[in-house]
Amino acid sequence: MHKIQELIQKYNSGQCTTEEKLLLEQWYQLFDWNNKNISIPEGNMEDLKKEVWCALQKNTIPASRKHHLPSSSEPAALLKWWHYGSAAAIITTILILGLFRSQPKKAIISANRIEKTAEVNKVILPGTSKAQLLLANGSILSLDSARSMQLKEEDGTRINKQAGKLIYTDGTSGNGKVLFNTLSTPRGGEYQLGLPDGSKVWLNAASSIKFPTHFEGKQRTVFLHGEAYFEVAKIKGMPFQVKLDNDMVVEVVGTHFNIMGYNDEREIKTTLEEGIVKVTNQNKTVLLSPSQQAIIKRNYQGLTISDADVAKALAWKNGMIEFDGDDLPYIMRQLSRWYDVDISFTNDIPKGTYKGAIRRQSPLSNILEILKLAGVKFKIEEKKLTVTGG
């Protein structure tokens, strides 16, 4: 801790460099202030907490978010809020509140470990807007390029490709022929879709949605694999249905919700942000109110309702990677899909759960560096990431 003590003294005397201030502010957010083994004099610690809190408010929290800050001047109040920092140099571009492991004995995060730059030298970049579109005639179109494009389906439906999204416009002649298209994202991809009824879909990585080029009859039905966020246009007398591989059905009229149904996850989660949702699985049906979540456990197909952390469920759609009480295998599955890497584990991976947030556009190495502070070790070869334990 002697290095941190030196930085505290320099901070209090106004002699810290920009890089040293960034280091100290990041250390502040990652540090266990309740640890009894710290030899920082009490007065200096209190001064540091207050001054760094003020610095974080002034320098790292955008003005647009300051009105959301807690009214309390106690630095610990910051722990309730994610911030978007401007960290550079020592911690590169990490934009994070703090990531830690919940375990019986809390590890002391020392200054020399925080200063340590990434051992993972290979830069693995985050995902981008890319997908494939399967047309009704079997043609497959790559949507990776940035150029715009206009298409016309056999039934007259117009398809307009813009940057990162497809927009469908119903131009059918009313001949009753319904055609289906499928939009698929690979690992490391995401895409937006505007359905012909005006509904909007955000498709996460390693996901697909099958949908008609125009909606007819008494209901609108789409088929989802993976994860997507829906903003459903309200059409009276024509409910909107999302069907998953396991025969689960989500039915709405007009609402905003997220469905996470990856096959490699133990649970299927439907999270409601706005409106009312009816979730049916086998013979059981539940109604969700805003900020509730329907959970299906794959091992016994039960259907339960719980209060939802909506911000966490929608973090991916809002440009963040967020974890709260999640174990390491779950985190690695998320990273595998977004960074397009294969994950393997040794037998001695750390137990416990983790909490934190980081920008979705951060390189993988940034996230790994933070996990390393919690005692996790990694080995990277090409696009293969091995978690080697603590």
C-alpha beads as a LAMMPS data file, in Angstrom:
LAMMPS data file: protein, C-alpha beads

390 atoms
389 bonds

1 atom types
1 bond types

-500.0 500.0 xlo xhi
-500.0 500.0 ylo yhi
-500.0 500.0 zlo zhi

Masses

1 110.0

Atoms # bond

1 1 1 0.000 0.000 0.000
2 1 1 3.012 2.326 0.181
3 1 1 2.493 3.417 -3.427
4 1 1 -1.101 4.414 -2.744
5 1 1 -0.017 6.275 0.396
6 1 1 2.460 8.240 -1.698
7 1 1 -0.270 9.056 -4.203
8 1 1 -2.594 10.196 -1.411
9 1 1 0.055 12.586 -0.153
10 1 1 0.669 13.920 -3.667
11 1 1 -3.088 14.200 -4.228
12 1 1 -3.587 16.226 -1.046
13 1 1 -0.688 18.523 -1.939
14 1 1 -1.917 19.013 -5.503
15 1 1 1.142 17.354 -7.083
16 1 1 -0.542 14.358 -8.766
17 1 1 -0.162 14.014 -12.514
18 1 1 -3.226 13.353 -14.654
19 1 1 -2.337 9.665 -14.885
20 1 1 -1.836 9.414 -11.127
21 1 1 -5.226 11.024 -10.501
22 1 1 -6.862 8.541 -12.850
23 1 1 -5.134 5.681 -11.064
24 1 1 -6.208 6.953 -7.666
25 1 1 -9.804 7.478 -8.762
26 1 1 -10.008 3.977 -10.229
27 1 1 -8.421 2.580 -7.076
28 1 1 -11.026 4.430 -5.016
29 1 1 -13.861 2.723 -6.870
30 1 1 -12.362 -0.758 -6.677
31 1 1 -11.129 -0.530 -3.096
32 1 1 -12.731 -2.119 -0.034
33 1 1 -12.983 0.883 2.269
34 1 1 -14.134 -1.268 5.190
35 1 1 -10.970 -3.385 5.214
36 1 1 -9.414 -3.247 8.691
37 1 1 -5.898 -4.050 7.500
38 1 1 -5.262 -0.770 5.690
39 1 1 -2.584 1.431 7.204
40 1 1 -3.778 4.736 5.744
41 1 1 -4.214 7.318 8.524
42 1 1 -7.895 7.904 9.240
43 1 1 -7.801 11.613 8.478
44 1 1 -6.131 11.089 5.127
45 1 1 -8.602 8.351 4.199
46 1 1 -11.609 10.552 4.910
47 1 1 -10.086 13.470 3.005
48 1 1 -9.282 11.167 0.104
49 1 1 -12.807 9.752 -0.037
50 1 1 -14.355 13.223 -0.092
51 1 1 -11.921 14.720 -2.600
52 1 1 -12.056 11.787 -5.004
53 1 1 -15.863 11.812 -4.757
54 1 1 -15.854 15.476 -5.783
55 1 1 -13.410 14.742 -8.592
56 1 1 -15.564 11.909 -9.891
57 1 1 -18.636 14.138 -9.885
58 1 1 -16.783 16.912 -11.663
59 1 1 -14.657 14.989 -14.132
60 1 1 -16.206 11.623 -14.909
61 1 1 -19.972 12.032 -14.695
62 1 1 -21.600 13.674 -17.724
63 1 1 -23.730 16.730 -16.991
64 1 1 -26.717 14.953 -18.495
65 1 1 -26.564 12.347 -15.707
66 1 1 -25.732 14.587 -12.738
67 1 1 -29.371 15.265 -11.935
68 1 1 -29.721 11.517 -11.286
69 1 1 -26.995 11.525 -8.630
70 1 1 -27.802 10.845 -4.976
71 1 1 -28.248 13.982 -2.901
72 1 1 -25.960 12.591 -0.205
73 1 1 -22.385 13.852 -0.215
74 1 1 -21.178 10.535 1.208
75 1 1 -18.824 8.930 -1.345
76 1 1 -20.342 5.510 -0.755
77 1 1 -23.504 6.775 -2.455
78 1 1 -21.609 6.538 -5.723
79 1 1 -21.757 2.769 -5.429
80 1 1 -25.415 2.936 -6.455
81 1 1 -24.641 4.573 -9.772
82 1 1 -22.760 3.539 -12.899
83 1 1 -20.583 6.285 -14.382
84 1 1 -19.002 6.769 -17.758
85 1 1 -15.398 7.722 -17.071
86 1 1 -12.719 9.094 -19.346
87 1 1 -9.966 6.822 -18.085
88 1 1 -6.805 6.597 -20.186
89 1 1 -3.168 5.529 -19.807
90 1 1 -2.992 3.450 -16.592
91 1 1 -6.391 1.778 -16.955
92 1 1 -6.651 2.493 -20.715
93 1 1 -10.272 3.113 -21.655
94 1 1 -12.004 1.183 -18.884
95 1 1 -15.416 2.660 -18.156
96 1 1 -16.478 0.848 -15.054
97 1 1 -17.915 1.302 -11.607
98 1 1 -16.013 -1.651 -10.217
99 1 1 -16.037 -5.412 -10.517
100 1 1 -15.509 -7.617 -7.518
101 1 1 -15.952 -11.172 -6.382
102 1 1 -18.289 -11.985 -3.508
103 1 1 -16.456 -14.486 -1.338
104 1 1 -15.960 -15.287 2.370
105 1 1 -12.649 -13.410 2.519
106 1 1 -12.390 -10.181 0.557
107 1 1 -9.119 -9.810 -1.287
108 1 1 -7.191 -6.564 -0.864
109 1 1 -6.661 -4.966 -4.272
110 1 1 -3.166 -3.556 -4.092
111 1 1 -1.850 -0.599 -6.040
112 1 1 0.773 -2.549 -7.960
113 1 1 -1.941 -4.856 -9.342
114 1 1 -4.066 -1.914 -10.447
115 1 1 -1.106 -0.235 -12.135
116 1 1 -0.253 -3.400 -13.991
117 1 1 -1.075 -3.108 -17.684
118 1 1 -2.846 -5.842 -19.601
119 1 1 -0.925 -9.071 -20.025
120 1 1 -3.358 -9.929 -22.776
121 1 1 -1.619 -8.272 -25.695
122 1 1 -3.868 -9.479 -28.463
123 1 1 -6.643 -6.963 -29.039
124 1 1 -9.996 -8.665 -29.449
125 1 1 -12.492 -6.059 -30.532
126 1 1 -16.185 -6.000 -29.624
127 1 1 -19.020 -6.900 -31.929
128 1 1 -20.426 -4.699 -34.668
129 1 1 -23.636 -4.309 -36.660
130 1 1 -23.640 -7.357 -38.900
131 1 1 -26.159 -10.002 -39.856
132 1 1 -27.510 -12.198 -42.625
133 1 1 -30.958 -12.004 -44.181
134 1 1 -32.591 -15.156 -45.516
135 1 1 -35.233 -14.256 -48.101
136 1 1 -38.321 -16.290 -48.937
137 1 1 -36.732 -17.636 -52.138
138 1 1 -33.728 -19.025 -50.235
139 1 1 -31.315 -16.227 -51.129
140 1 1 -28.960 -15.108 -48.361
141 1 1 -27.802 -11.505 -48.155
142 1 1 -24.865 -10.318 -46.063
143 1 1 -25.661 -7.140 -44.135
144 1 1 -22.145 -6.443 -42.914
145 1 1 -21.342 -3.566 -45.236
146 1 1 -22.259 0.001 -44.331
147 1 1 -23.830 0.872 -47.672
148 1 1 -27.567 1.337 -47.931
149 1 1 -29.680 -1.026 -50.008
150 1 1 -33.269 -1.362 -51.173
151 1 1 -35.006 -4.646 -51.954
152 1 1 -38.446 -5.831 -52.916
153 1 1 -39.880 -9.182 -51.882
154 1 1 -42.078 -11.285 -54.151
155 1 1 -45.226 -10.052 -52.387
156 1 1 -44.315 -6.404 -52.941
157 1 1 -42.918 -5.736 -49.461
158 1 1 -40.185 -3.108 -49.594
159 1 1 -36.994 -3.657 -47.573
160 1 1 -34.768 -0.680 -46.871
161 1 1 -31.303 -1.325 -45.423
162 1 1 -29.740 1.516 -43.495
163 1 1 -26.694 1.572 -41.233
164 1 1 -27.223 -1.283 -38.792
165 1 1 -30.920 -1.798 -39.431
166 1 1 -33.529 -3.191 -41.817
167 1 1 -36.896 -1.500 -42.263
168 1 1 -39.833 -3.358 -43.810
169 1 1 -42.735 -1.528 -45.442
170 1 1 -45.894 -3.439 -46.300
171 1 1 -46.504 -3.063 -50.027
172 1 1 -48.508 -6.228 -50.591
173 1 1 -51.304 -6.460 -53.100
174 1 1 -53.537 -8.448 -50.734
175 1 1 -53.241 -11.771 -52.559
176 1 1 -53.048 -13.639 -49.228
177 1 1 -49.590 -15.119 -49.825
178 1 1 -47.448 -14.822 -46.693
179 1 1 -43.683 -14.986 -47.096
180 1 1 -41.162 -15.381 -44.291
181 1 1 -37.729 -13.811 -43.900
182 1 1 -35.123 -14.664 -41.243
183 1 1 -32.633 -12.173 -39.823
184 1 1 -29.632 -13.817 -38.109
185 1 1 -26.701 -12.329 -36.229
186 1 1 -23.439 -14.254 -35.706
187 1 1 -21.342 -14.158 -32.574
188 1 1 -19.934 -10.662 -32.491
189 1 1 -22.921 -9.154 -34.281
190 1 1 -26.095 -7.209 -33.550
191 1 1 -28.797 -5.670 -35.719
192 1 1 -32.026 -3.693 -35.656
193 1 1 -35.225 -4.568 -37.470
194 1 1 -38.303 -2.539 -38.312
195 1 1 -41.223 -4.901 -38.920
196 1 1 -43.959 -4.087 -41.464
197 1 1 -46.455 -3.278 -38.681
198 1 1 -44.165 -0.574 -37.261
199 1 1 -42.802 -2.703 -34.413
200 1 1 -39.073 -2.443 -33.684
201 1 1 -36.665 -5.236 -32.766
202 1 1 -33.094 -5.100 -31.443
203 1 1 -31.398 -8.443 -32.096
204 1 1 -28.470 -9.417 -29.879
205 1 1 -25.448 -11.500 -30.911
206 1 1 -25.859 -15.172 -31.912
207 1 1 -29.606 -14.739 -32.386
208 1 1 -32.216 -15.011 -35.119
209 1 1 -35.774 -13.922 -35.742
210 1 1 -38.137 -15.363 -38.346
211 1 1 -41.013 -13.105 -39.351
212 1 1 -43.599 -12.633 -42.130
213 1 1 -43.037 -9.895 -44.674
214 1 1 -46.547 -8.697 -43.855
215 1 1 -49.009 -9.543 -41.113
216 1 1 -52.430 -11.008 -41.861
217 1 1 -55.268 -12.500 -39.867
218 1 1 -56.004 -12.119 -36.182
219 1 1 -52.466 -12.081 -34.789
220 1 1 -48.873 -11.151 -35.569
221 1 1 -46.396 -13.975 -34.909
222 1 1 -42.588 -14.034 -35.021
223 1 1 -40.123 -16.767 -34.002
224 1 1 -37.071 -16.006 -31.876
225 1 1 -33.858 -17.846 -31.099
226 1 1 -31.425 -16.133 -28.728
227 1 1 -32.099 -12.649 -27.386
228 1 1 -34.040 -9.619 -28.593
229 1 1 -35.681 -6.464 -27.323
230 1 1 -39.104 -5.570 -28.729
231 1 1 -41.034 -2.319 -29.023
232 1 1 -44.382 -3.557 -30.289
233 1 1 -46.720 -1.284 -32.221
234 1 1 -50.241 -1.356 -30.844
235 1 1 -52.861 -2.713 -33.258
236 1 1 -56.270 -3.271 -31.705
237 1 1 -57.609 -6.770 -32.239
238 1 1 -54.275 -8.071 -33.564
239 1 1 -51.997 -9.189 -30.700
240 1 1 -48.275 -9.730 -31.200
241 1 1 -46.755 -13.134 -30.383
242 1 1 -43.148 -14.217 -29.937
243 1 1 -42.568 -17.979 -30.027
244 1 1 -39.381 -19.635 -28.776
245 1 1 -37.820 -23.012 -29.499
246 1 1 -39.175 -24.562 -26.300
247 1 1 -42.798 -23.707 -27.213
248 1 1 -42.870 -20.729 -24.861
249 1 1 -45.137 -17.970 -26.184
250 1 1 -45.035 -14.289 -25.238
251 1 1 -48.152 -12.368 -26.270
252 1 1 -48.671 -8.605 -26.149
253 1 1 -50.728 -5.850 -27.733
254 1 1 -48.361 -2.895 -27.535
255 1 1 -45.435 -2.937 -25.149
256 1 1 -41.652 -2.918 -24.592
257 1 1 -39.924 -6.078 -23.368
258 1 1 -36.787 -8.211 -23.614
259 1 1 -36.530 -11.973 -24.154
260 1 1 -33.326 -13.881 -23.398
261 1 1 -33.617 -17.490 -24.551
262 1 1 -30.183 -18.783 -25.543
263 1 1 -29.985 -22.569 -25.629
264 1 1 -26.819 -22.624 -23.502
265 1 1 -28.438 -20.689 -20.645
266 1 1 -30.174 -22.458 -17.776
267 1 1 -33.056 -19.991 -17.761
268 1 1 -35.274 -18.243 -20.282
269 1 1 -36.121 -14.734 -19.107
270 1 1 -38.799 -12.339 -20.315
271 1 1 -38.373 -8.872 -18.797
272 1 1 -41.126 -6.280 -19.123
273 1 1 -40.223 -2.607 -19.304
274 1 1 -43.578 -1.140 -20.321
275 1 1 -47.130 -2.396 -20.880
276 1 1 -48.515 -5.860 -20.112
277 1 1 -47.184 -9.226 -21.292
278 1 1 -48.748 -12.682 -21.177
279 1 1 -46.224 -15.525 -21.010
280 1 1 -47.332 -19.097 -21.679
281 1 1 -45.255 -22.236 -21.225
282 1 1 -46.914 -25.607 -21.673
283 1 1 -50.106 -25.363 -19.604
284 1 1 -49.150 -22.408 -17.399
285 1 1 -49.801 -18.736 -18.180
286 1 1 -48.712 -15.656 -16.223
287 1 1 -49.254 -11.926 -16.694
288 1 1 -46.333 -9.550 -16.217
289 1 1 -46.508 -5.955 -15.052
290 1 1 -43.707 -3.435 -15.703
291 1 1 -40.424 -4.262 -13.923
292 1 1 -41.357 -7.924 -13.599
293 1 1 -39.655 -10.933 -15.132
294 1 1 -40.951 -14.358 -16.133
295 1 1 -38.358 -17.112 -15.663
296 1 1 -38.437 -20.608 -17.112
297 1 1 -35.840 -23.071 -15.819
298 1 1 -34.940 -25.494 -18.568
299 1 1 -34.406 -28.448 -16.242
300 1 1 -38.045 -28.664 -15.191
301 1 1 -39.891 -26.140 -17.378
302 1 1 -41.410 -24.325 -14.402
303 1 1 -42.659 -20.762 -14.897
304 1 1 -42.190 -18.179 -12.146
305 1 1 -42.460 -14.406 -11.752
306 1 1 -39.950 -12.206 -9.946
307 1 1 -39.077 -8.534 -9.667
308 1 1 -36.691 -7.572 -12.456
309 1 1 -33.543 -5.490 -12.652
310 1 1 -34.679 -3.868 -15.890
311 1 1 -31.485 -1.862 -16.364
312 1 1 -29.409 -5.033 -16.185
313 1 1 -31.692 -6.962 -18.555
314 1 1 -31.575 -4.143 -21.119
315 1 1 -27.907 -3.233 -20.636
316 1 1 -26.828 -4.952 -23.881
317 1 1 -29.392 -2.982 -25.883
318 1 1 -28.227 0.262 -24.252
319 1 1 -24.559 -0.295 -25.072
320 1 1 -23.378 -1.773 -21.777
321 1 1 -22.205 -5.100 -20.391
322 1 1 -23.544 -5.393 -16.863
323 1 1 -23.323 -8.126 -14.237
324 1 1 -24.788 -8.275 -10.756
325 1 1 -24.585 -11.474 -8.732
326 1 1 -23.514 -13.554 -11.752
327 1 1 -20.976 -16.376 -11.692
328 1 1 -17.929 -16.619 -13.930
329 1 1 -19.314 -19.186 -16.433
330 1 1 -22.344 -16.950 -17.076
331 1 1 -20.119 -13.916 -17.645
332 1 1 -17.891 -15.881 -20.001
333 1 1 -20.875 -17.043 -22.081
334 1 1 -21.903 -13.418 -22.508
335 1 1 -18.394 -12.411 -23.549
336 1 1 -18.110 -15.373 -25.916
337 1 1 -21.174 -14.268 -27.848
338 1 1 -20.276 -10.593 -28.059
339 1 1 -16.520 -10.897 -28.680
340 1 1 -16.750 -14.041 -30.845
341 1 1 -14.313 -16.091 -28.771
342 1 1 -14.383 -19.717 -27.670
343 1 1 -14.257 -20.163 -23.900
344 1 1 -12.833 -23.088 -21.940
345 1 1 -12.197 -23.583 -18.225
346 1 1 -9.679 -25.412 -16.084
347 1 1 -10.904 -27.229 -12.991
348 1 1 -9.828 -24.538 -10.534
349 1 1 -11.835 -21.523 -11.700
350 1 1 -12.753 -19.059 -8.936
351 1 1 -16.121 -19.490 -7.286
352 1 1 -18.414 -16.696 -6.208
353 1 1 -20.309 -13.969 -8.035
354 1 1 -19.369 -10.688 -9.653
355 1 1 -20.805 -7.229 -10.086
356 1 1 -19.870 -4.457 -12.491
357 1 1 -20.473 -2.654 -15.745
358 1 1 -18.390 -1.639 -18.730
359 1 1 -19.104 -0.192 -22.133
360 1 1 -20.063 -2.794 -24.701
361 1 1 -17.643 -1.211 -27.171
362 1 1 -14.616 -1.777 -24.929
363 1 1 -11.942 -4.241 -26.108
364 1 1 -12.072 -7.620 -24.411
365 1 1 -8.736 -6.965 -22.695
366 1 1 -10.316 -4.191 -20.607
367 1 1 -12.846 -6.570 -19.099
368 1 1 -10.227 -9.254 -18.519
369 1 1 -7.994 -6.794 -16.670
370 1 1 -10.791 -5.985 -14.249
371 1 1 -11.567 -9.668 -13.706
372 1 1 -7.879 -10.243 -13.028
373 1 1 -8.144 -7.818 -10.114
374 1 1 -10.595 -10.310 -8.603
375 1 1 -8.105 -13.159 -8.976
376 1 1 -9.160 -14.620 -12.325
377 1 1 -6.417 -15.625 -14.769
378 1 1 -6.667 -16.062 -18.525
379 1 1 -4.781 -17.438 -21.471
380 1 1 -5.557 -16.324 -25.029
381 1 1 -4.554 -18.096 -28.226
382 1 1 -6.070 -16.626 -31.371
383 1 1 -9.827 -16.587 -30.677
384 1 1 -9.663 -19.083 -27.811
385 1 1 -9.839 -17.864 -24.232
386 1 1 -8.985 -20.243 -21.397
387 1 1 -9.937 -19.340 -17.842
388 1 1 -7.144 -20.776 -15.713
389 1 1 -8.338 -19.870 -12.227
390 1 1 -6.933 -17.812 -9.420

Bonds

1 1 1 2
2 1 2 3
3 1 3 4
4 1 4 5
5 1 5 6
6 1 6 7
7 1 7 8
8 1 8 9
9 1 9 10
10 1 10 11
11 1 11 12
12 1 12 13
13 1 13 14
14 1 14 15
15 1 15 16
16 1 16 17
17 1 17 18
18 1 18 19
19 1 19 20
20 1 20 21
21 1 21 22
22 1 22 23
23 1 23 24
24 1 24 25
25 1 25 26
26 1 26 27
27 1 27 28
28 1 28 29
29 1 29 30
30 1 30 31
31 1 31 32
32 1 32 33
33 1 33 34
34 1 34 35
35 1 35 36
36 1 36 37
37 1 37 38
38 1 38 39
39 1 39 40
40 1 40 41
41 1 41 42
42 1 42 43
43 1 43 44
44 1 44 45
45 1 45 46
46 1 46 47
47 1 47 48
48 1 48 49
49 1 49 50
50 1 50 51
51 1 51 52
52 1 52 53
53 1 53 54
54 1 54 55
55 1 55 56
56 1 56 57
57 1 57 58
58 1 58 59
59 1 59 60
60 1 60 61
61 1 61 62
62 1 62 63
63 1 63 64
64 1 64 65
65 1 65 66
66 1 66 67
67 1 67 68
68 1 68 69
69 1 69 70
70 1 70 71
71 1 71 72
72 1 72 73
73 1 73 74
74 1 74 75
75 1 75 76
76 1 76 77
77 1 77 78
78 1 78 79
79 1 79 80
80 1 80 81
81 1 81 82
82 1 82 83
83 1 83 84
84 1 84 85
85 1 85 86
86 1 86 87
87 1 87 88
88 1 88 89
89 1 89 90
90 1 90 91
91 1 91 92
92 1 92 93
93 1 93 94
94 1 94 95
95 1 95 96
96 1 96 97
97 1 97 98
98 1 98 99
99 1 99 100
100 1 100 101
101 1 101 102
102 1 102 103
103 1 103 104
104 1 104 105
105 1 105 106
106 1 106 107
107 1 107 108
108 1 108 109
109 1 109 110
110 1 110 111
111 1 111 112
112 1 112 113
113 1 113 114
114 1 114 115
115 1 115 116
116 1 116 117
117 1 117 118
118 1 118 119
119 1 119 120
120 1 120 121
121 1 121 122
122 1 122 123
123 1 123 124
124 1 124 125
125 1 125 126
126 1 126 127
127 1 127 128
128 1 128 129
129 1 129 130
130 1 130 131
131 1 131 132
132 1 132 133
133 1 133 134
134 1 134 135
135 1 135 136
136 1 136 137
137 1 137 138
138 1 138 139
139 1 139 140
140 1 140 141
141 1 141 142
142 1 142 143
143 1 143 144
144 1 144 145
145 1 145 146
146 1 146 147
147 1 147 148
148 1 148 149
149 1 149 150
150 1 150 151
151 1 151 152
152 1 152 153
153 1 153 154
154 1 154 155
155 1 155 156
156 1 156 157
157 1 157 158
158 1 158 159
159 1 159 160
160 1 160 161
161 1 161 162
162 1 162 163
163 1 163 164
164 1 164 165
165 1 165 166
166 1 166 167
167 1 167 168
168 1 168 169
169 1 169 170
170 1 170 171
171 1 171 172
172 1 172 173
173 1 173 174
174 1 174 175
175 1 175 176
176 1 176 177
177 1 177 178
178 1 178 179
179 1 179 180
180 1 180 181
181 1 181 182
182 1 182 183
183 1 183 184
184 1 184 185
185 1 185 186
186 1 186 187
187 1 187 188
188 1 188 189
189 1 189 190
190 1 190 191
191 1 191 192
192 1 192 193
193 1 193 194
194 1 194 195
195 1 195 196
196 1 196 197
197 1 197 198
198 1 198 199
199 1 199 200
200 1 200 201
201 1 201 202
202 1 202 203
203 1 203 204
204 1 204 205
205 1 205 206
206 1 206 207
207 1 207 208
208 1 208 209
209 1 209 210
210 1 210 211
211 1 211 212
212 1 212 213
213 1 213 214
214 1 214 215
215 1 215 216
216 1 216 217
217 1 217 218
218 1 218 219
219 1 219 220
220 1 220 221
221 1 221 222
222 1 222 223
223 1 223 224
224 1 224 225
225 1 225 226
226 1 226 227
227 1 227 228
228 1 228 229
229 1 229 230
230 1 230 231
231 1 231 232
232 1 232 233
233 1 233 234
234 1 234 235
235 1 235 236
236 1 236 237
237 1 237 238
238 1 238 239
239 1 239 240
240 1 240 241
241 1 241 242
242 1 242 243
243 1 243 244
244 1 244 245
245 1 245 246
246 1 246 247
247 1 247 248
248 1 248 249
249 1 249 250
250 1 250 251
251 1 251 252
252 1 252 253
253 1 253 254
254 1 254 255
255 1 255 256
256 1 256 257
257 1 257 258
258 1 258 259
259 1 259 260
260 1 260 261
261 1 261 262
262 1 262 263
263 1 263 264
264 1 264 265
265 1 265 266
266 1 266 267
267 1 267 268
268 1 268 269
269 1 269 270
270 1 270 271
271 1 271 272
272 1 272 273
273 1 273 274
274 1 274 275
275 1 275 276
276 1 276 277
277 1 277 278
278 1 278 279
279 1 279 280
280 1 280 281
281 1 281 282
282 1 282 283
283 1 283 284
284 1 284 285
285 1 285 286
286 1 286 287
287 1 287 288
288 1 288 289
289 1 289 290
290 1 290 291
291 1 291 292
292 1 292 293
293 1 293 294
294 1 294 295
295 1 295 296
296 1 296 297
297 1 297 298
298 1 298 299
299 1 299 300
300 1 300 301
301 1 301 302
302 1 302 303
303 1 303 304
304 1 304 305
305 1 305 306
306 1 306 307
307 1 307 308
308 1 308 309
309 1 309 310
310 1 310 311
311 1 311 312
312 1 312 313
313 1 313 314
314 1 314 315
315 1 315 316
316 1 316 317
317 1 317 318
318 1 318 319
319 1 319 320
320 1 320 321
321 1 321 322
322 1 322 323
323 1 323 324
324 1 324 325
325 1 325 326
326 1 326 327
327 1 327 328
328 1 328 329
329 1 329 330
330 1 330 331
331 1 331 332
332 1 332 333
333 1 333 334
334 1 334 335
335 1 335 336
336 1 336 337
337 1 337 338
338 1 338 339
339 1 339 340
340 1 340 341
341 1 341 342
342 1 342 343
343 1 343 344
344 1 344 345
345 1 345 346
346 1 346 347
347 1 347 348
348 1 348 349
349 1 349 350
350 1 350 351
351 1 351 352
352 1 352 353
353 1 353 354
354 1 354 355
355 1 355 356
356 1 356 357
357 1 357 358
358 1 358 359
359 1 359 360
360 1 360 361
361 1 361 362
362 1 362 363
363 1 363 364
364 1 364 365
365 1 365 366
366 1 366 367
367 1 367 368
368 1 368 369
369 1 369 370
370 1 370 371
371 1 371 372
372 1 372 373
373 1 373 374
374 1 374 375
375 1 375 376
376 1 376 377
377 1 377 378
378 1 378 379
379 1 379 380
380 1 380 381
381 1 381 382
382 1 382 383
383 1 383 384
384 1 384 385
385 1 385 386
386 1 386 387
387 1 387 388
388 1 388 389
389 1 389 390
